[in-house]
């Protein structure tokens, strides 16, 4: 089963949860409301998410004359990926990290922190840039935005269902009310299921970006070493990050215990590095 198909199945499951929650809120009318609500939120996120996140992290565009070597790397990787060269931004933070954004490859953006520019050697930085280029080429920003918006819509509907129960309005078009115990279960389990599916989608896209990025730079071990170093740095150099954007970064900017890792938007670092080592050994880059 390919990673793309697994992502499709996870998106289908997330959509099913949304439709089920909408039906619990108000039958067919509730389903229609849920779909329209998610559509409106998706349109807004699709057009403005890049501007919002760049502004959130006070990112500034990095001119070619300020970082000619990095721009040269990005241009080469864009050719290998078959996409237009993304704009390059720098985030004024010491924690080494990077993310990609933009609604499509024609509007792609790669943002790197000051810390990653300073701490990683050029070959490892190129591996990181290749990973972010893969997110742009695979349209992961759109996929993760849609997944995030659907999950948010499910949470919003769960809140509406709570108020409907309080005021006795949780009835479908035939006047049938939702069983209170079932409604309570939906309010609790719906958002949890949505979050778990959203995280699974994010982890799957990270694996895909690692594989594609390794092929773009033709050096899986450069990315493997970069991930190892970034993971170590992230434990010692904290990053001021919004939890809503943690899935965008190449390594999770938020550190925590085992429970937080269970609900992480990123795969285990050991598995990512092991996969890259296997690619270097076999010369195969699975997608």
C-alpha positions in Angstrom: 0.0 0.0 0.0 1.6 3.3 -1.1 2.0 6.3 1.2 -0.3 8.3 -1.1 -3.1 5.8 -0.8 -2.7 5.6 3.0 -3.0 9.4 3.2 -6.1 9.2 1.0 -7.7 6.6 3.3 -6.9 8.7 6.4 -8.4 11.8 4.8 -11.5 9.7 3.9 -11.7 8.6 7.6 -11.4 12.2 8.8 -14.2 13.2 6.4 -16.3 10.3 7.6 -16.0 11.6 11.2 -17.0 15.1 10.1 -20.1 13.7 8.2 -21.0 11.5 11.2 -20.7 14.4 13.6 -22.8 16.6 11.3 -25.5 13.9 11.1 -25.6 13.7 14.9 -26.1 17.4 15.1 -29.0 17.6 12.7 -29.5 14.7 10.3 -29.1 15.5 6.6 -29.2 19.2 7.3 -26.4 18.8 9.9 -24.3 16.9 7.3 -24.8 19.7 4.8 -24.0 22.3 7.4 -20.8 20.4 8.3 -19.6 20.2 4.7 -20.3 23.8 3.9 -18.7 24.9 7.2 -15.5 22.9 6.3 -15.5 24.2 2.7 -15.6 27.9 3.9 -12.8 27.3 6.4 -10.7 25.5 3.7 -11.0 28.3 1.2 -9.8 30.8 3.8 -6.9 28.6 4.9 -5.9 27.8 1.3 -5.5 31.4 0.4 -4.1 33.0 3.5 -2.3 30.3 5.6 1.2 31.2 4.3 0.8 34.9 5.1 -0.5 34.1 8.6 2.3 31.7 9.6 5.0 33.9 8.2 3.7 36.8 10.1 3.3 34.7 13.2 7.0 33.9 13.2 8.1 37.4 12.0 9.8 35.8 9.0 11.6 38.1 6.6 12.4 37.3 2.9 16.0 36.4 2.5 17.6 38.1 -0.6 19.9 36.1 -2.9 22.8 38.5 -2.1 22.4 37.8 1.6 22.7 34.0 1.3 23.9 33.1 -2.2 24.9 29.6 -1.4 21.5 28.7 0.2 19.7 30.2 -2.8 21.8 28.2 -5.1 20.9 25.0 -3.2 17.2 25.9 -3.4 17.4 26.5 -7.1 19.1 23.2 -7.7 16.6 21.3 -5.5 13.7 23.0 -7.2 15.0 21.8 -10.6 15.3 18.2 -9.3 11.8 18.4 -7.9 10.4 19.9 -11.0 8.8 22.9 -9.3 9.4 26.6 -9.5 12.0 28.0 -7.1 10.3 28.8 -3.8 10.8 32.1 -2.0 13.2 31.8 0.9 12.5 33.4 4.3 14.4 33.5 7.6 12.9 33.3 11.0 14.6 35.2 13.8 15.0 32.4 16.3 18.1 30.5 17.6 16.4 27.1 17.6 17.4 25.3 14.4 14.3 24.4 12.4 12.6 24.9 9.1 9.2 24.7 7.5 7.5 25.0 4.1 4.3 26.8 3.3 2.3 28.2 0.3 -0.9 27.1 -1.3 0.7 25.4 -4.3 4.2 24.9 -5.8 3.8 28.2 -7.7 3.5 30.0 -4.4 5.9 27.9 -2.4 7.9 29.3 0.5 10.7 27.7 2.5 11.5 29.3 5.9 14.6 28.5 7.9 15.6 29.8 11.3 18.7 31.7 12.0 19.8 28.8 14.2 19.7 26.2 11.5 21.7 28.5 9.2 24.4 28.8 11.8 24.5 25.3 13.3 24.2 22.9 10.3 27.0 22.3 7.8 26.1 23.0 4.2 25.4 19.4 3.1 23.0 18.8 6.0 21.3 22.1 5.4 20.8 21.0 1.8 19.2 17.8 3.1 16.8 19.9 5.2 15.9 22.2 2.2 15.3 19.1 0.1 12.9 17.8 2.7 11.0 21.1 2.6 11.1 21.1 -1.2 9.4 17.7 -1.1 6.5 19.1 1.0 6.0 21.8 -1.7 6.2 19.3 -4.6 3.9 16.8 -2.9 1.4 19.7 -2.0 1.6 18.6 1.6 0.7 22.2 2.7 -2.7 21.9 1.1 -3.2 18.3 2.4 -2.3 19.2 6.0 -4.3 22.5 5.8 -7.4 20.6 4.7 -6.9 18.0 7.4 -6.4 20.6 10.0 -9.5 22.5 9.0 -11.7 19.4 9.0 -10.4 18.5 12.4 -11.2 22.0 13.6 -14.7 21.8 12.1 -15.3 18.5 14.0 -14.3 20.2 17.2 -16.6 23.1 16.5 -19.5 20.7 15.7 -18.8 18.9 19.0 -19.2 22.2 20.8 -22.4 22.9 19.0 -23.7 19.5 19.9 -22.9 20.3 23.5 -25.0 23.4 23.4 -27.8 21.6 21.4 -28.0 19.1 24.3 -28.2 21.8 26.9 -31.0 23.6 25.1 -32.7 20.5 23.7 -32.1 21.3 20.1 -30.2 18.2 19.0 -33.0 17.0 16.7 -32.9 16.0 13.1 -35.3 17.1 10.3 -37.8 14.3 11.4 -37.8 15.6 15.0 -35.8 12.7 16.4 -33.4 13.7 19.2 -29.9 12.2 19.6 -29.5 9.7 22.5 -27.8 11.7 25.3 -25.2 9.1 26.0 -24.4 8.8 22.3 -24.2 12.5 22.0 -21.8 12.7 25.0 -19.6 10.0 23.5 -19.5 11.8 20.2 -18.6 15.1 21.9 -15.6 13.4 23.6 -14.5 10.8 21.0 -15.2 12.8 17.8 -12.4 15.5 18.4 -10.0 12.8 19.8 -10.5 10.6 16.7 -10.1 13.7 14.4 -6.8 14.7 16.2 -5.4 11.2 16.0 -6.2 10.9 12.2 -4.8 14.4 11.6 -1.6 13.4 13.4 -1.4 10.1 11.4 -1.7 12.1 8.1 1.0 14.5 9.2 3.4 11.6 10.2 2.7 9.9 6.8 3.6 13.1 4.9 6.8 13.4 6.9 7.9 10.0 5.8 7.1 10.8 2.2 9.0 14.1 2.4 12.1 12.4 3.9 12.1 9.9 1.0 11.5 12.5 -1.8 13.9 15.0 -0.2 16.6 12.3 -0.1 16.1 11.7 -3.8 16.2 15.4 -4.6 19.6 15.9 -3.0 20.7 12.3 -3.8 22.1 12.0 -0.3 19.9 10.2 2.3 22.6 10.3 4.9 22.9 14.1 4.7 19.2 14.4 5.8 19.7 11.6 8.3 22.6 13.4 10.0 20.7 16.6 9.9 17.7 15.1 11.6 19.9 13.5 14.3 21.5 16.9 15.0 18.3 18.8 14.9 16.7 16.4 17.3 19.6 16.9 19.7 19.6 20.7 19.4 15.8 20.9 19.9 16.2 19.4 23.4 18.6 22.1 24.4 17.5 25.2 22.4 13.8 26.0 23.0 11.8 27.5 20.2 9.0 29.9 20.6 6.4 28.0 18.6 2.6 28.0 18.3 1.3 24.4 18.9 -1.2 24.9 16.0 1.8 25.0 13.6 4.0 22.2 15.0 3.2 19.9 12.2 4.8 22.3 9.7 8.4 22.0 11.0 10.9 19.4 10.0 11.4 18.5 13.7 8.8 19.0 16.3 9.5 22.4 17.9 7.7 21.4 21.1 9.4 18.9 23.4 7.6 16.8 26.0 7.3 13.5 27.7 6.2 10.1 26.4 2.5 11.1 26.4 3.1 14.2 24.2 5.3 12.0 21.9 2.3 9.6 21.6 0.2 12.5 20.2 3.0 14.0 18.2 2.5 15.2 14.6 6.0 13.8 13.7 7.1 10.2 13.4 9.7 8.9 15.9 13.1 10.3 14.9 14.7 6.9 15.2 12.4 5.5 12.5 12.9 8.4 10.2 16.7 8.1 10.5 16.5 4.3 10.1 14.4 4.7 6.9 17.0 7.1 5.4 19.8 4.7 6.3 18.0 2.0 4.5 17.6 4.2 1.4 21.3 5.0 1.4 22.0 1.2 1.7 19.6 0.1 -1.0 19.5 3.1 -3.3 15.6 3.0 -3.3 13.5 5.9 -2.4 9.9 4.7 -1.5 7.0 7.1 -1.8 
